Amino acid sequence: MAAVRSTANDGYAEHAMISKDALLEMLGRTALFGALEEAERKAVAQEMRETSYDAGQVIFARGDAGRDIYLVTAGRVRLSVLTAEGRELSFAHSEPGQVFGEISVLDGGVRTADATAVSKVTAMTLSKGALNRLIEQRTIVREAVIKFLCSRVREADHQLEGIALYPIEVRLARFFLAAARQKPDFKPGAKVVLDLPISQSELALLIGASRPKVNAALAMLEDGGAIERKESRFTCDIDELEDIAGS
């Protein structure tokens, strides 16, 4: 299945959807480029191109050649695979400030998953050639790439462990905790408000469960005071979630 691709704009010009300063700040928060000095991040930004996708649009498909890595600047991207039975398994979402699509770019293989826009998405792309030049020229980028890939392996291990060993309410608690800890203003023990504009079906894909079971588990967390729901907004009690998650 060929990916439906959008046309990228030239760099972060005046008509771009993200300002130069905002892009530099976002790059500074990523695991790949956060250790770079501002001048080096500017060099990375100059190599990036802006692109956008509509909700439901395929950004790339499993088996495609890996030509670019992506930095999400707005919206949400689902990373998933199809089983032999045709069931979709969603293993991650990429949100603003997160990088995806790096594996095939780094190892020269094909895409290992489908990437689909859950909502309208804007992103900055960095070509394989540009990334390879950065890796060759800057030791700090090489080290960051190694750490980044190791973190991906750890995340995959934790997710597989959760699906194999833990009840759905525990998986949900861990999902909310992981999302809360990514917030810049996260404080241990404090309540955290999460805006998660995704359906229960999408949430079920992420934690490897059915929608009815996710709905029941959400009600259990809410009855126990671990979360409060109001449409797509969740107020999370970190202490309660940690007790449920066993962390």
N, C-alpha and C positions, 0 to 999 in steps of 0.2 A: 504494500500500500504506500503510494507516494505521498509525502507530506505536502500540505498546502502551505505555501510560503508567502509572506507578505514582502513588499518592497521596502527596503531599509532607506532611511534618510541619510544624508551626508553628515556624519559626526553628530556633535551636539550644537548645531547652529542655532541661530536666533529663533527659528520656528520650532525647535525641539520641545518635547513635552516635559523635559527635565532640565533644570538649569545646570550650568557648569559647576557651580558651588555645591549644589545638591548631589550631583553625580560624584564629585570628589569625596564628599562626606560619606556617601553610600559605599564607595569603593574602600574607604578607610575602615568600614565596619565588617568587610568580608574577610573570611579566613584566608583567601588567596592573596589579597592585596593590602590587607590592613597593616602589615609591617613596613610597607614602603613609605619613603619620605614623600612629602607633598609633590615635589618636582617629578618624582618617578610615577606617582599616581596620575599626574597630568599627562605624562607620556602615554600611560595606559589609556586614559580617557580619549586622547587624540586618535587612538587606533580603533575606538569603538564606534559602532553604527547603531542608529535607533531603528526599531521595528515595532509593529503592533499587530495584534490578532484579535478577532472577534471571539465571543464566547462560543465554545464548541469547536473552534478551529484547531486542526492538527498542526503543531509547530514542527515536529518531526516524528517519524514512525520508526519502530523497531526494524533494524536491517538497513536503514539509510546510512549513507556515509556521514561521518562526523566532521563538519566543516567549521563549526563555530561553537563557542560556549556562550551562555546567556546569563545576564544579570537582570532579574526582574525589577522594574521600577514602579509598576502599578499592576494590580490584579493578582491572580492566582493561577498556577499551572499544576496540572495533575500529571504525575509520572506513574505509568502503569504498564502491565503486561497482560496478554491474553493467554489463558490456559489452553490446553489441547481440546478441552470441552467448550471453548468459546467464552469462558467466564473471565471478566475483567478483574484483575487484582491491582489495586492502587496501593503503592508502597510509600509514596511521599507527595507532599505539596510543596511547591516553591513559591514563596511570598516576596513582597518587595524587600530588596536588600540581600536576597539569596541567589546563589549561582547554581545553575544546572547545565547538564549536557557536556560535562567535562571528561567523562571516561573515554569515549571513543575519540575525542580530540587528542587526548594524551597518549593512548595506546595504539592509535592508528587503525583500530577495528571499526566495526559498524555500531550503530546505535543499539543499546541493549534494552531499550524500553520506548514506549510511545510517550510523547509530551503533548498534552492537550490543554488549551486555554479553558479554565473553568468559568472565568468571567472575562470581560474585555481586558486585555493584557498589553502593556507596553514594556519593552525590554531593550537593553543595550547588548549588542553582540560583539564578541572579540574573535577574530578569525584564528584558525589553527596556526597559520604562519606567524601572526603577531604574537600569539602566546608562546610559540616555540622560540622566537627571538628573545622574548623576555626571560624565559627559562635559561637560555644559553648565556645571556649577558649579565644576569643578576642572580648571584648565589642565594640571596634572600628569597627570591621567588621560587627557586628550586626547592628550598627547604619548606616553604609554605605549601607547595604542591604536595609534597610527601605527607605533611601533617594533615592536609585537607583530605587526601585519599584514605589515610588511616582512620580519620574521623568518620568517613563514609562507611568503612568496613564495620566499625564499632556500632554505628547506627543500625546497619542491616542486621548485625548479630542480636542487638537488643530487641529489634522488631520481631525477628523470627522467634526469639525466646518468648516474647510476650504472647504471640499468637499460639504457640505450641503449649505453653504452660499456665497461662493466667486467665481467669474469668473476664468477661467483657467489661464489667465495672472497673476492674483493675487496669485493663488496657486503656479505657477511657480516662481514668484518673492520670495515668502516665502521659497520655496525649495532651491533656490540659496542662499538666505540669511542664512538659517540654515547650509548649507554646508560650506559657507564662514566663518561663526562664529566658526566652528570647527577647522579651520586652526590655527596652533600655532602662526603664524605671523599676525593674523587678527588685523587690526586697523580700528576703526570707521571712515567712510568717505573716506578711501583709496580704490583704486581698488585692487581687489583680483583675482588671476588667479586660476581657478579650472580645474583639469583634471578629466573628468567624462567619462570614457570609457564604456558608456552604450548606447544602441540604443534608438531611439525615442519611440519605442514600449515599452521598459522597463520603460522609463520616464513616458509614459502615464499610465502604471500600477500603478506607485508610486503616481500619483496625481489624479487618478480616472477619466481619460478622454480618448478619442479616439486619435489614432496617428495623424490623419489629423488636429484635433483641437489643439493638442500640437504643431504641426509644424506651424500652423498659429499663435499661441500665442508666440512661439519663435521668429518668424519673427517680431511680434509687439514689443517685448522687444528689439530686435536688432535695429529696425527702430527708436525706442525712445532713443537709446543710453544707455539702461540699461545693455546690454550685448554685447560682440563681440564674434563671433564664428569662430573657426578654427579647423575643424575636432572635436576631443573630448575635445578640450581646450576652456574654456569660461573665458573671462575677464569680471569681474562683477564690475559695478559702484555701490557701496553700497548705496550712497545717492539716486540715481535714483530708485534702487530696493526698498528702504525703502519707497519712495514716492508712488510707485505702490502698495506695500504691505500694506500701511496704517499704518506702525509702526513708 
